[in-house]
């Protein structure tokens, strides 16, 4: 992100907003993050800065980025065809 808080990615001509959103989500996987926890006997709040998000947060970012990507033949896998309709590619 820039000093003004805006992402360095902009909407380029010919690229859909979902593609840009997916790229922003993917970019967040390598940016510093803040982790926090509520709770304990005294119900306290603790936080700290880390170099990258925790693994579970990265997994959530990957799932969100995958859902945001437009469906194209290269990214979409359809169910396996039945044997009767399957042909070997030339």
Protein Blocks (a to p, Z undefined) as FASTA:
>chain_A
ZZkopafbdcdehiafklmmmmmmmmmmmgccddddeedjkopadddddfbdcfklmmmm
mmmmmmmpccdfklpccddddfklpccdZZ
